[in-house]
């Protein structure tokens, strides 16, 4: 299991002042993102310096000068840890009690929790936040239930509610709400491979070369250590793109060498970014299974290297990570927890960025403008909202990992813009130049062909030529319009459902027909029918996408797979084999 720590908290610690900060729930990968001087590193320091000893009764509450809160108010420092209610209930073994007792214990634990986490102070393990005793007494329906829970948990009898039943029940819960933690390590922001002979103690790079030498050639009883060295080598091959790349620690241990392209170079010759990312990967591999706190891993790293590093840490190690960063590139890491760190001038606040609005606030604090948000990993241009609904449905059918808003953005060129594109070379030039904003760009356009031999429109031909030359993807529909990729009967059934008062009979739904048209009665002559051209496209697309995606129509599967391949490359994701 990679989630060792589910929540941490503090009061009067560094930038955290009188308002306690209880931070969680955590996942395997946790990012603390915010502007300069907001206090991003506070939680990392708290974990690395204070939470280490949370299970010990003799916790040292004396702060070093640099750890003291310097605000206008003063008060007692405490640190805290959190554990999910499910884990706490498991430790209390409620399954060994009868149903009524188990339900009462569950009710008490849930009332003691905050957002599903039970919080305890380091040291005495008392529950947080502090509550009014009168409020606590109301957690259970009657006083006798407190006696019942207390007796069931502590195996004691008699006593009184204020002296025994409530305080000892809460103490018992607190004793079972402290996590068992592995080793905790902090990787500082300044990292440099040190010379041989240094002690390997602070994850700054000092002593690393000697440690890697032992992994490269372990003693007979430590042969499993060699696997760690091979994992680091696999990462080097991934970041360099060279299948023959490998590290070597030479006998004199003066440099860490890289064998690549039939050459041998010191690691530093590959650039500061590669040097940095290899050091971080090495530390996390050596300390596999630990809690790792990393300061600003993005220093000297191109966003692509940042994503490769995170993917390696997620997929190839069993550590739990707490990362302080300025980089907005980490905000779309799948299955991670992102926390927004801010400071109002009085103290630091740490809040989970749970919604898109929260994440927008994070980006704003990092100085990202609207143009930066549009600079998605990939951009797909479509004519209108119904195309977006269909594309998302088809993309998900081929590659469920891909999500709009995380891995790609869909934008519309419909309405007035498309008329300009079709009529103006200047407008088309400007549209093509949009690719300079994002090289991972696809454009989906209707062919508008009324029969197989019809010629493409001028704008489609230009887009095909110039976007393909620049490496972009242009998808011109094999049928007349995007709707021709939908089973004709299903499309017409959806239109009938949406327009029951108008719909009389289906229109033609062949490859080059207006598949969206249907017939209605002629208001002037009810005995005759007229073509209705303005059906609810968005509504029909929504109905169609409730069912399974049918990718067998025309060249739909081929084009969606091409689009998915581009999106995977843009997000540095590996293609998963199909069953």
Residue pairs with C-beta under 8 A, 6 or more apart in sequence:
2 28
2 318
2 319
2 320
3 26
3 27
3 28
3 320
4 179
4 180
4 181
4 182
4 291
4 320
5 26
5 47
5 51
5 81
5 179
5 181
5 291
5 320
6 24
6 25
6 26
6 82
6 83
6 84
6 87
6 117
6 179
7 22
7 23
7 24
7 25
7 26
7 80
7 81
7 82
7 83
7 117
7 119
8 23
8 24
8 43
8 46
8 47
8 51
8 79
8 80
8 81
8 82
9 20
9 21
9 22
9 23
9 79
9 80
9 81
9 82
9 119
9 128
10 16
10 20
10 21
10 42
10 46
10 50
10 77
10 78
10 79
10 80
11 17
11 18
11 19
11 20
11 21
11 75
11 76
11 77
11 78
12 18
12 68
12 69
12 74
12 75
12 76
12 77
12 78
13 42
13 46
13 50
13 63
13 67
13 69
13 77
13 79
14 39
14 42
14 45
14 46
14 66
14 67
14 68
14 69
14 348
15 39
15 42
15 69
15 343
15 347
15 348
16 39
16 42
16 69
16 347
16 348
17 69
17 71
17 73
17 346
17 347
17 348
18 71
18 73
18 75
18 347
19 347
19 349
20 80
20 128
20 129
21 348
21 349
21 350
22 80
22 82
22 114
22 117
22 119
22 128
22 129
23 43
23 339
23 350
23 352
24 82
24 115
24 117
24 352
25 82
25 84
25 115
25 116
25 117
25 337
26 320
26 322
26 337
27 335
27 336
27 337
28 314
28 319
28 320
28 321
28 335
28 336
29 310
29 313
29 314
29 321
29 323
29 333
29 335
29 336
29 337
30 320
30 321
30 322
30 323
30 336
30 337
30 338
30 339
31 323
31 325
31 330
31 331
31 333
31 336
31 337
31 338
31 339
32 40
32 41
32 43
32 44
32 322
32 323
32 324
32 325
32 339
32 341
32 350
33 40
33 325
33 326
33 327
33 328
33 330
33 331
33 338
33 339
33 340
33 341
33 353
33 362
33 365
33 366
34 40
34 340
34 341
34 342
34 362
34 365
34 366
35 326
35 342
35 365
35 366
35 367
36 326
37 343
38 341
38 342
38 343
38 348
38 365
39 341
39 343
39 348
39 350
40 324
40 325
40 326
40 341
41 295
41 324
42 341
42 348
42 350
43 322
43 324
43 339
43 350
44 186
44 293
44 294
44 295
44 322
44 324
45 67
45 186
45 293
46 79
47 184
47 291
47 293
47 322
48 184
48 185
48 186
48 293
49 67
50 79
50 122
51 79
51 81
51 122
51 181
51 184
52 181
52 184
53 59
53 60
53 122
54 79
54 81
54 122
54 123
54 178
54 179
54 181
55 178
55 179
55 180
55 181
56 123
57 123
58 123
59 79
59 122
59 123
61 76
61 77
61 78
61 123
63 77
67 77
69 77
69 347
71 346
71 347
72 346
78 121
78 122
78 123
79 121
79 122
80 119
80 120
80 121
80 122
80 128
81 119
81 120
81 122
81 177
81 178
81 179
82 117
82 118
82 119
82 120
82 177
83 117
83 118
83 120
83 177
83 178
83 179
84 116
84 117
84 118
85 109
85 110
85 113
85 116
85 117
85 118
88 109
88 113
88 118
88 173
88 176
88 177
89 105
89 106
89 109
91 176
91 177
92 105
92 109
92 153
92 172
92 173
92 176
94 101
94 102
94 105
94 106
95 102
97 105
97 152
101 148
101 149
101 152
104 140
104 145
104 148
104 149
105 149
105 152
105 153
107 139
107 140
108 139
108 140
108 149
108 169
108 173
109 118
109 173
111 136
111 139
112 118
112 127
112 139
112 170
112 173
113 119
114 129
118 127
118 173
118 174
118 177
119 127
119 128
119 129
119 177
120 126
120 127
120 128
120 174
120 177
120 178
121 128
125 171
125 174
125 175
125 177
125 178
126 170
126 171
126 174
127 170
127 173
127 174
127 177
133 162
133 166
136 166
136 170
137 143
137 146
137 161
137 166
140 146
140 149
143 161
143 165
146 161
146 165
146 166
146 169
147 159
147 161
147 165
149 165
149 169
150 156
150 159
150 164
150 165
150 166
150 168
150 169
151 157
153 169
153 172
154 168
154 169
154 172
156 164
156 168
159 165
159 168
181 291
182 289
182 290
182 291
183 287
183 289
183 290
183 291
184 290
184 291
184 293
185 203
185 283
185 287
185 290
185 291
185 292
185 293
186 203
186 293
186 294
186 295
187 203
187 204
187 280
187 283
187 284
187 292
187 293
187 294
187 295
187 297
188 202
188 203
188 204
188 295
189 295
189 296
189 299
190 204
191 203
191 204
191 205
191 276
191 279
191 280
192 204
192 205
193 205
193 208
193 209
193 256
193 267
193 268
193 275
193 279
194 204
194 205
194 206
194 207
194 208
194 209
195 209
195 254
196 209
196 210
196 252
196 253
196 254
197 210
198 206
198 207
198 210
199 206
199 207
200 206
200 207
200 208
200 210
200 211
201 207
203 283
203 287
205 279
208 279
208 282
208 283
209 249
209 253
209 256
210 253
211 286
212 229
212 232
212 247
212 249
212 256
212 282
213 249
213 253
214 222
214 225
215 225
215 226
215 228
215 229
215 232
215 286
216 226
216 229
216 247
216 248
216 249
218 224
218 225
218 226
228 285
228 286
228 288
229 247
231 285
231 316
232 247
232 278
232 281
232 282
232 285
233 245
233 246
233 247
234 316
235 278
235 281
235 285
235 312
235 316
236 245
236 246
236 247
236 258
236 278
237 243
237 244
237 245
237 246
238 308
238 312
239 274
239 277
239 278
239 305
239 308
239 309
240 258
240 260
240 270
240 274
242 260
242 261
244 259
244 260
244 261
245 258
245 259
245 260
246 258
246 259
246 260
247 256
247 257
247 258
247 259
247 267
247 278
248 256
248 257
248 258
248 259
248 264
249 256
249 257
250 257
255 266
255 267
255 268
256 266
256 267
256 278
257 264
257 265
257 266
257 267
258 264
258 265
258 266
258 267
258 269
258 270
267 274
267 275
267 278
268 275
272 300
273 300
273 301
273 302
273 305
274 305
275 300
276 297
276 299
276 300
276 301
277 297
277 301
277 305
277 308
277 309
280 294
280 297
280 309
281 309
281 312
281 313
283 292
284 292
284 313
284 317
284 319
284 321
285 316
285 317
287 319
288 317
288 318
288 319
289 318
289 319
290 319
290 320
291 319
291 320
291 322
292 319
292 320
292 321
292 322
293 321
293 322
293 323
293 324
294 321
294 322
294 323
294 324
295 324
296 324
296 325
296 326
297 306
297 309
297 323
297 325
298 306
298 325
298 326
298 327
298 329
298 330
301 309
303 327
303 329
304 572
306 327
306 329
306 330
307 329
307 571
307 572
308 572
310 330
310 333
311 572
313 319
313 321
314 333
314 335
323 330
326 366
328 362
328 363
328 366
328 368
328 372
330 336
330 338
331 338
331 353
331 359
331 362
331 363
332 377
332 406
332 407
334 401
334 406
337 352
338 352
338 353
338 359
338 362
339 350
339 351
339 352
339 353
340 350
340 351
340 352
340 353
340 358
340 361
340 362
340 365
341 348
341 349
341 350
342 348
342 349
342 351
342 365
343 349
351 358
352 358
353 359
353 361
353 362
356 405
360 373
363 372
363 373
371 437
374 409
374 411
374 437
374 438
375 437
375 438
376 408
376 409
376 438
377 407
377 408
377 440
377 567
377 570
377 571
378 407
378 408
378 409
378 438
378 440
378 441
378 442
378 566
378 567
378 570
378 571
379 408
379 409
379 410
379 411
379 437
379 438
379 440
379 441
379 442
380 391
380 408
380 409
380 410
380 411
380 441
380 442
380 443
380 444
380 563
381 410
381 411
381 412
381 413
381 441
381 442
381 443
381 444
382 388
382 391
382 410
382 411
382 412
382 413
382 414
382 444
382 482
383 412
383 413
383 414
383 418
383 444
383 445
383 446
383 482
384 412
384 414
384 415
384 537
385 412
385 537
385 538
385 541
386 482
386 483
386 537
386 538
386 540
386 541
387 444
387 482
388 404
388 410
388 412
389 538
389 541
389 542
389 545
390 482
390 485
390 486
390 541
390 544
390 545
391 410
391 444
391 563
392 404
392 410
392 545
393 544
393 545
393 549
394 549
394 551
394 556
394 560
395 402
395 560
395 563
395 564
395 567
396 402
396 549
397 548
397 549
397 551
397 560
398 551
398 557
398 560
398 561
398 564
399 564
399 567
399 568
399 576
401 407
401 573
401 576
402 408
402 564
402 567
402 568
402 571
402 573
404 410
407 567
407 570
407 571
407 573
408 567
408 570
408 571
413 421
413 431
413 443
417 427
417 431
420 427
421 427
421 428
421 431
421 459
422 457
422 458
422 459
425 462
428 459
428 462
428 463
432 462
432 463
432 466
432 467
432 470
434 441
435 441
435 467
435 470
435 472
439 470
439 471
439 472
440 566
440 567
440 569
440 570
441 467
441 472
441 473
442 472
442 473
442 474
442 475
442 563
442 566
443 463
443 467
443 472
443 473
443 474
443 475
444 475
444 477
444 482
445 459
445 460
445 463
445 474
445 475
445 476
445 477
446 476
446 477
446 480
446 481
446 482
447 456
447 460
447 476
447 477
447 478
447 479
447 480
447 481
448 456
448 457
448 460
448 480
448 481
449 456
449 479
449 480
449 512
450 480
450 512
451 512
452 511
452 512
454 512
456 464
456 476
460 474
460 476
463 474
464 474
464 476
467 473
467 474
468 474
473 562
473 563
473 566
475 559
475 562
475 563
477 484
477 485
477 554
478 484
478 485
478 511
478 554
478 555
478 556
478 559
479 485
479 511
479 512
479 515
479 554
480 511
480 512
480 513
480 514
480 515
481 514
481 515
481 516
483 491
483 515
483 516
483 537
484 509
484 510
484 511
484 512
484 513
484 515
484 553
484 554
485 553
485 554
485 556
486 515
486 544
486 550
486 553
487 550
487 553
488 506
488 509
488 510
488 515
489 506
489 509
490 544
490 547
491 509
491 515
491 516
491 540
491 544
492 506
492 507
492 509
492 518
494 539
494 540
494 543
494 544
495 503
495 506
495 516
495 518
495 535
495 536
495 540
496 503
496 506
496 518
497 543
498 535
498 536
498 539
498 540
498 543
499 518
499 520
499 532
499 535
499 536
502 518
502 520
502 532
503 518
503 520
503 532
504 518
504 519
504 520
504 521
504 529
505 518
505 519
505 529
506 518
506 519
507 513
507 514
507 515
507 516
507 517
507 518
507 519
507 531
508 514
508 515
508 517
509 515
511 554
514 533
516 533
516 535
516 537
516 540
517 531
517 532
517 533
517 535
518 531
518 532
518 535
519 529
519 530
519 531
519 532
520 529
520 530
520 531
520 532
521 528
521 529
521 530
522 528
522 529
522 530
551 557
551 560
565 575
568 574
568 575
